[in-house]
Amino acid sequence: MAKNLTPVWNKVAKHAMLPETTHDERARYNFLSNLNKHLAHVSHGTKTAYETRVVPKFRKKHGRDIQNRTELKEAIEKDPHYQIWSSLRRSTMEMRQQAGRSLTLRQATSLRDKASALNEGKSTLVLNPEVKVPEYLLAVDNHIMPGSYHTELLEGDVTPAANYDSGIFVTTAGLIGRYNDGGGKAITTWVRQNYPEFKPKRILDIGCGLGHNVLPIAKAYPDAEIIAIDTGAPMLRYGHARAMDLGYKNVTFMQMDAAKTIFEDESFDWIQSTMFLHETGGKSIYNIMDEVYRLLKPGGLTLHIEQPQYTDDMSEYEKFMRDWDALNNSEPYWSKMHDIDPVELMAASGFKKEDFMQIGAKAENDLIEGGVNEEEPEDFGRSPIWNVFGAIKK
Amino acid sequence: MEEELDYIKLASNKSKGKRPYFHDDHAVERVLNITMAIAGELAVIRERMDSIERLLEKNGTVSREDIENFVPETPEQEEQRQSWHSEYISRVLRIVQQEQEEMENPDKSIEEIANDINEM
């Protein structure tokens, strides 16, 4: 699309589970993804406001520079450009949720029935009502998505996943591909390029959600047995039905807490998470990593796609802006996880520091020609450019 | 018979956690949210008009079903429709852009310029 416009929503790949949309519902998504894109430019103005107004005013008052994020927050909150950018962004995200939920909830029953028809009698969907939704998920509605991933408005509900699947295109302004799988594709390409001899037999995806990022792995390794786990039953019902319709045969979706799985020690060759760990909790993340270590075979690979960690050379402004999204788009643990050193996190579970690896990954996007997104103004926490960390267990 | 969900109400639910406000006066934020929602609905109507025009141009007639199913048929049509959204948003948020330009290149007031010109 010329002039760096967002793709139209109807380019999203159709499958049996994707909610039906009226003309106006598609138009609303188009408006919102364009608005999101526009706000990236307004966000750039926030930096200008910070440099030309907020910092000089602080210096004048205190005779010194801003020293931490608390001072920064207090100072920038009074700036009118910061205020309008923030309120517009929050409003856009709320409207995106409203748009997705209104089109999804009106067809909740038919979506539930479609999923149950595709799922019925399949051994590749294993739900377990005994599994408790972890406290860290009950405490907040991630992405200001009312009801989060687990709430069921009717028996057999799939609407949280249908809302997520149809609307993430809007949140990312179409930057993660027709199947919302830009992250999964990027990691698959990286693994194949760097470990061409790696032939995993058993792969575990933790916190799989609706499975959009595990499917590229399943496609790349058709002979592997792939297990995708999540605690949210609506996500698994929808994800499994979606995978069935898209023709995937080698993925089993299971309801399970990533910190307390039922699998045997050293039973997986590859354990993957994609944008999952930042939606966990400060203690749980260590329990989950312990479990990853326990489940991984010697010589096995684990990779975790996340947003960049905070480093000493990152400016307080950048840290603040990344926190903004974490706090105001309700992914609150993200604002804490930023300060964890992933090397320490993995070492605490038994991984050796010398086996730690860290790479950058950029979404592969089949919505645009060439598959690589154009340069955008830095829009903290929104760009589909990620940090991947992990290790090979020795 | 299963009870139907009150999807209209449910769709507009709030999420957990106190809603953050950014403007000093919450009323400003309330009005801004309502205004942006209306801006969105106008964009929806405009896209619908565009669809109707294209259908009429092509078929000489139009049905509601045609409208519900219409999606842009060529990359040119996609671009035209997305350009419209982009232009429209830029127009609605014009003052924000102008303030941003002012920040990047601080200007004299017109009164000051009047005094300057008086000396030219």
Chai-1 contact restraints between the chains, C-beta under 6 A:
chainA,res_idxA,chainB,res_idxB,connection_type,confidence,min_distance_angstrom,max_distance_angstrom,comment,restraint_id
A,M1,B,E79,contact,1.0,0.0,6.0,A-B,restraint_1
A,A2,B,E79,contact,1.0,0.0,6.0,A-B,restraint_2
A,L5,B,Q82,contact,1.0,0.0,6.0,A-B,restraint_3
A,L5,B,S86,contact,1.0,0.0,6.0,A-B,restraint_4
A,V8,B,E78,contact,1.0,0.0,6.0,A-B,restraint_5
A,N10,B,V71,contact,1.0,0.0,6.0,A-B,restraint_6
A,T22,B,E68,contact,1.0,0.0,6.0,A-B,restraint_7
A,H23,B,I67,contact,1.0,0.0,6.0,A-B,restraint_8
A,H23,B,E68,contact,1.0,0.0,6.0,A-B,restraint_9
A,D24,B,V44,contact,1.0,0.0,6.0,A-B,restraint_10
A,A27,B,V44,contact,1.0,0.0,6.0,A-B,restraint_11
A,A27,B,E47,contact,1.0,0.0,6.0,A-B,restraint_12
A,R28,B,V44,contact,1.0,0.0,6.0,A-B,restraint_13
A,N30,B,H85,contact,1.0,0.0,6.0,A-B,restraint_14
A,F31,B,G40,contact,1.0,0.0,6.0,A-B,restraint_15
A,F31,B,A43,contact,1.0,0.0,6.0,A-B,restraint_16
A,F31,B,H85,contact,1.0,0.0,6.0,A-B,restraint_17
A,N34,B,H85,contact,1.0,0.0,6.0,A-B,restraint_18
A,N34,B,S86,contact,1.0,0.0,6.0,A-B,restraint_19
A,N34,B,I89,contact,1.0,0.0,6.0,A-B,restraint_20
A,L35,B,I89,contact,1.0,0.0,6.0,A-B,restraint_21
A,H38,B,I89,contact,1.0,0.0,6.0,A-B,restraint_22
A,V42,B,V96,contact,1.0,0.0,6.0,A-B,restraint_23
A,G45,B,Q100,contact,1.0,0.0,6.0,A-B,restraint_24
A,T48,B,M103,contact,1.0,0.0,6.0,A-B,restraint_25
A,T48,B,E104,contact,1.0,0.0,6.0,A-B,restraint_26
A,A49,B,M103,contact,1.0,0.0,6.0,A-B,restraint_27
A,T52,B,M103,contact,1.0,0.0,6.0,A-B,restraint_28
A,Q83,B,F22,contact,1.0,0.0,6.0,A-B,restraint_29
A,Q83,B,H23,contact,1.0,0.0,6.0,A-B,restraint_30
A,I84,B,V96,contact,1.0,0.0,6.0,A-B,restraint_31
A,S86,B,F22,contact,1.0,0.0,6.0,A-B,restraint_32
A,S87,B,F22,contact,1.0,0.0,6.0,A-B,restraint_33
A,S87,B,H23,contact,1.0,0.0,6.0,A-B,restraint_34
A,S87,B,E29,contact,1.0,0.0,6.0,A-B,restraint_35
A,S87,B,L32,contact,1.0,0.0,6.0,A-B,restraint_36
A,S91,B,N33,contact,1.0,0.0,6.0,A-B,restraint_37
A,S91,B,M36,contact,1.0,0.0,6.0,A-B,restraint_38
A,Q98,B,A11,contact,1.0,0.0,6.0,A-B,restraint_39
A,Q98,B,S12,contact,1.0,0.0,6.0,A-B,restraint_40
A,R101,B,A11,contact,1.0,0.0,6.0,A-B,restraint_41
A,S102,B,A11,contact,1.0,0.0,6.0,A-B,restraint_42
A,L105,B,L5,contact,1.0,0.0,6.0,A-B,restraint_43
A,L105,B,Y7,contact,1.0,0.0,6.0,A-B,restraint_44
A,L105,B,L10,contact,1.0,0.0,6.0,A-B,restraint_45
A,L105,B,A11,contact,1.0,0.0,6.0,A-B,restraint_46
A,R106,B,Y7,contact,1.0,0.0,6.0,A-B,restraint_47
A,A108,B,L5,contact,1.0,0.0,6.0,A-B,restraint_48
A,V140,B,K16,contact,1.0,0.0,6.0,A-B,restraint_49
A,D141,B,S15,contact,1.0,0.0,6.0,A-B,restraint_50
A,D141,B,K16,contact,1.0,0.0,6.0,A-B,restraint_51
A,I144,B,S15,contact,1.0,0.0,6.0,A-B,restraint_52
A,P146,B,N13,contact,1.0,0.0,6.0,A-B,restraint_53
A,P146,B,S15,contact,1.0,0.0,6.0,A-B,restraint_54
A,L153,B,L5,contact,1.0,0.0,6.0,A-B,restraint_55
A,N328,B,P20,contact,1.0,0.0,6.0,A-B,restraint_56
A,S330,B,S15,contact,1.0,0.0,6.0,A-B,restraint_57
A,S330,B,G17,contact,1.0,0.0,6.0,A-B,restraint_58
